[in-house]
Amino acid sequence: AAGFAQAGPTVTYERVPSPAMSALDISPDGRFVVGAVDQDGDNLADGTYRWDRVTGEFLVLPSEGLNAVAVSDDGQTIVGDMPDPADPDPELGIVAAMWEPGTPSSRVGTWQSLGYLPNASECPSRSNSYDLSADGSVVVGLSWDGCSGRGFVWNEAAGMQELQALGFGGNRASVVSADGSVVAGFAQGTFARTPAIWDGNTLLGELIDPSADLQGELTGMNDDGSIILGTAYMGAPDAVYDAVRWTPADGLEVIGTGSLLDGWAGRAQDIADDGTVIGFDHLFGNRRAWIQPQGQGDLLLLNDWVPDHGTDDLIVPTAITADGRAFVGFAIGTTRWVAWVVTVTPECAADVDGNCTLNIDDIDAFVAAFLGGDLSVDFDGNGTLNIDDIDAFIAAFLAGCP
């Protein structure tokens, strides 16, 4: 076995195939990407898609789908919104919805309404999906009591259930753990939104700051829900919101310096198992994407960290894979909005199990990942797994690591 010290990664940028205009989620293994399409070129979303990076299939989903915000681990369930099929005016009645694939002869599948809470008015929607558990069985999002926002949890057995109303109303469930047990988002606080967490099983919740004075919201988490990300006003000298992480043990902590650009607000979006955090700064509608590799050190501007992205202005990263080797988002291109995926390959790519030693375990890990369609072993970076990746792995393994 050859020991080695890790060095800088190779970072590869590519656009999601046209007509994709956003990438809002990626499955933990990096295979499936979902988001919105712009089919008529007017820079407005007019449909949804699922891109399979292993087979290359770019599937435009049925036209009822208004967005695609989250995908299950196996890529077979997607959530978003659709016109309420029971509403006589479909332009007004928008509801949370789920897509599942059809038969092999009808791949486009169907969108199904998840309904809404009993007292929901059109404000302007009746409900909206925001996130999905790993197996696709639990959906979280926003519905209404009249026009007062309420977070919900949906599953097939119980349907849509209202989470405990916290703060002064105006709740939303924005993100859920892989097993559906941890839900996070915001409630209306004393001055503005305030971070909130719920138990996905009991539906009970709590505010991070019981006084409801803390301003902010929670927007992302790791798979088991032990680390939750978001944005909060921490009373910093620059008087802006900071990107933050929360854990039960350490409470709320600022990520890096809280934001990359002076005077801009920071917002953390997602986190990989190795601690890598992606997020963005925003100011008056302007956005700039950043990354904090391995959760250590400074926030780095993606426009500088990602080479060869052409004229695309990378503004929002949305989701990262479990191993941190791919993440997606959207950008402003020369003439239109574009969706993108960044692939990160460690310099010693043959160390597949990441234990800083090359041995039979790396071979076993490569074979398992390859047979499972895991794009973390896409050694040539072309978005598909084939004999070329096997050859490249063998060459890298025999060459050893520095």
N, C-alpha and C positions, 0 to 999 in steps of 0.2 A: 504494500500500500504506500502511496506517496502522500506525505503531508504537504500542506500548502497554506499560504496566507491569502485571503481574498483581496482582490484589487477592484478597480472601478468597473462598473457594468457597461455593457453595450446597450444603448437605448435606441430603439427603432420606432419611427412614427409612420402611420399610414392612415389614410382616410377610410372610413366605412364606405362601402360602395354606394354610389348615387342610386336613388334620390334621397338617401338618408340625410337629415339635417340636424339630428341630435342623437346622442347615445346616452341613455339614462340608466342602464344597468348592464352588468356583465356577470355571467354565472361564475361561481367561485373557482372553477377549473379553467376559466377563460374561453370556453367553447362558444357560448351563446351571448349575443349582444342584442339589446332591444332599444327602440326609441321611435322617433317620429320621422315621417317622410314628407318631402315637398315635391309632389309629382308635376305641378304645373309651373314651377319656377318663380313663384311670387313671394318666396321667403316666408310663407305661412304654412304651418303643418296641415296636411290634408289626409293623413292616414298614419299607419303604424307598420313596423316590420320586426322580423326576427332574422338575424344573420347567424348562420352556423359557420364558425371559422374553421371547422374540421372538413366539412364537405363543400364549403363555399356557397351553399344555398342561401340566397337572399330572398326571403319570403315576405311579400307584402300581404299583410293580414286583411281580413274583411273590412270593408269601408265603414262599418258601424263603429269601429274602434277609433276613439278620438285621441288617445295617447297610449303609450306602453311604458309604464314607470318601473316595473320590476319583473324579474323572471326567476322561476324556480331553479334549483340546482341542476335538474335534468333537462331544462329547456322546454318542458312540455306544458307548463302553465305560465301565463303572463297576465298581469293585472294592469288596468287602466280605467278609462271611462267610456261611456257610450250614451247616446240618446235613450231616455227612458222609453222602452217599448210600450208601456202602458199610458204614456202621455200623448194627448192629441196634438200637442205642439212640441215636436221633438227638439226644436231649437232652444226651448226653455228648460225642459226636464232632462238634466244630465245626471247619470247615476254611475256609481262604481261598477266595474265590470271585470269579468274574467274570460280569458281566451284559452281554449284547449284545442289541440290539433285534431283534424279529421282523419278519415281513412286514408290509406296510401293513394287511393285514386282521387281524393279530394283533400289535398294537403292544407288548404287555407283554413280549415277548422271554422269555429264559430265563437262569437262573443255572447256571453250570457250576463244579464243584469244581476247584481248582488243586492239590489233593493236599497232601502234607506230606512232610517229610524221613523217610528210612527208619526211623530209630529213635525217632520221635516217639511219646510217650505222651500220654494225655489229661490236660493239666496246667493248666487244665481243657479247653483246646482242643488240637487237633493242629496247627493253623496259623491265622494271622490276617493279613489284608491291612492295609497301612498307607498305601501311596502307589502312584502310577501315573505312567508316563512320558507325554509329550505325545501320542504317537500311540497309546497304549493297549497297546503291545507288551511293556512291561516292568513287572512288579509287584514291590514289595519288602514285607517284613514279618517276621513272627516264626513260627518253628516250633521244634522241640525235639529234643534228643538225650537220650532218656529224659525227664526233667523239667528239663533244663538248657537255657535258651533259646538259640536260634541265629537269627541274621539270615539271610534268604534273598533271592535274586533269582530271579524266574520269567520265562521267555519261552516261546513256543510250541514253538520248536525244541528247546530243552534241558530244558524242564520246570523244576521247582524245584531250585535249586542252593544249597548252603550257602555263605555267606560265611565268610571266614577267622575262626575263633574267636579273639577278642582278650581281653585281661585275664584274668579268672578264670572265664570262661563267662558265661552270662546275657546274651548279646548280643541286640540287636534292631535291625533296619533300619527307620527311621521315615519317611524322606523320600528322594526320588530326583530328580535333575535331569531336565530336559525330554527329553534324549536318552538317559537311562538310564545314563550313564557315571559319575556321582557319586552315591554312596549315603552316608547319614549316620544316626546314631542313638546307641546307647550300648553299652557293655560293662560287666560288673561290675568295678569297680575295687577298690582296697585297702579303702576305707571304704563306698562306695556306688556308684551308677552313675557312669561316667566317659565323656566324649564320645569318639565313634569315627567314623571315616570309612573308606569302602571304595571301591575301583575296581569299578564295575559290570561291567566286561568281564573283568578278570583275577580278580575275587573277593577280591583281597588288600586288607588294610586296615592302619590304624595308629591308635593313640590320640593325641589331641591332646597329652596329657601322657604320655610313655612310661613314667613311674613308676607310672601308674595312680592317683596320689593326688588328682588334680583331680576334684572331685565335680560332676556335672552330666550333661546330655544335649543332643543336637541334634535340633531339631524342625521346622525349616523351611529353605528356601533359595530363592535367585532361580533363574530358568530355567536358566542355564548352570552353576549350581553353584559360582560363584566367590565368593558370599557365603552363609555358612551361619549359621543362627540357632539359639538355644537358651537354656538356663539353666545357670548355673554358680556354685559357691561360690567367690568371688574373695577371701575374707578381708576383706570390707568391715567398717567399724566397727560397722554394725548387725547383723553376723553372720547375714545371710540370703543366699539365692541371688539372683543378679542376672540380668536379661535381657542376653544377650550376642550379639555377632556375631563370626564368624571368617572371615578371609581368609588365603590363603597368604602374602601379603606382610606383613600387619600382625599376624597371629596373632589372639588372643582379646582383644576390647575390650568394655567395658561400654556398653550402650545407654542414653544419657541418664544418669540417676542409678541405673539398674539396676532400680528399681521405683518405682512412683508413691506408694505408701502406706508410711509408716514401719513397719518391722517385718514387712512382707509380702515374700514372695518374688516376683521378676519372671520372666516367661517370654515370650520372643519367638516368635511363631507363623509369620508370613509377611512377605514384602517385595515391594514393587512396583518397577518399573524406575526410578522417580524416587527411590527410597530410602525411601519411606514404609513404616514398620514397624507392624504390629499385634501386640498381645499382651495379657497379663493378669497381674495380681497374684493371689496366692492365700495363704490363711492358714487352717489348720484346716478345710478344706472350703469356705471362703468365697472367692469370686472377683470380681474387678472388671476390666472390659475397659478398654484404653487404646490410644492411637495416638500415633505420632511422625511428623507430616507431613514428607515429604521427607527423613526421617532426620536432622533437625536439631532442636536445642532440647530442650525439656522433653517428658516423656511427659504426655499429656492424657487425662483421664478421659472415656471415651466417653459416660457418662451426662450429662456437661456439654457435650461437643463436638458431640453429635448432638441437634439440636432435635426437638421434637414426637415423642418416642418414648413418650408417654403414661406409663402406670404400669409399663411393662416395665423390668426391671433388667438392663442389658446386662452379662453376666458373662464371656463368652468369644467373641472374634472368631477365626475359624478360617482364612479364606483371603481373599486380595485379588487383584484382576485385575492384569494386567501393567501397565496404564496407571495403576493406583491409583485409578480412578474408581468402583470398586464393591468392597465387601467384605461378607462374610457372617459369621454366628455364631448363637449362641443366647442366650436370656434367660429370666428367670423372670417370667412374666406374673402377672396377678391371681389366676388360678385354675389355670394350667397352664404347662408349658414351651412356649416359642414359638421359632420360627426367624425370622430377619430378614435383610434386605439393606439396606445403606446405599449410596446413590448420591452421588458427589461431582462437582459440575459447576463447573469454573473460571468465574470471573466473566466472562472473555472467552471464551465457549464457541466462538465462530466461529474461533478460532485452533486449528483441529483438529490441525495438525501440530506445535503447541507450540513454534514457533520465535520467538514474540513479534513476528510480523509477519503482517498479513493480505494474502494475494495468491492467485494462481491455484493455488498448491500446496495451500492450505486447501480450495479447491473440489474439487480432485482427490482429496484425502484424505477429504473428506466423502462424495463419490460412491462411492469404493472401500469405505469402511466401511459405508455404507448398503446397498450391493448385497451385501456380505458378511454382513449381519445383525449387525453390531457395535453393541452397545447403548451404546457410548461416544458415539454420535451420536443417542441417544434424547433429543432436545432438550426435549420436553415431559415427560419423566420418567415416562411411564405404562407402561413396560415393553414397548412395541411400537414398531415402525418403520413409519411411514406418511406420507402427504402432509403431515400437520401438522408433522412433524419437518423436512421440506424447507422448508416455509414459514417455520418458526422459524429455521432456519439462514440462509436468505436475508435475513430481517429483521435478524438479528444481524450478518451480514457487512456489510450496507449501513449499519448503524448505526455500524460501526467499534468500536474498543476504546479505552477511556480511557488 
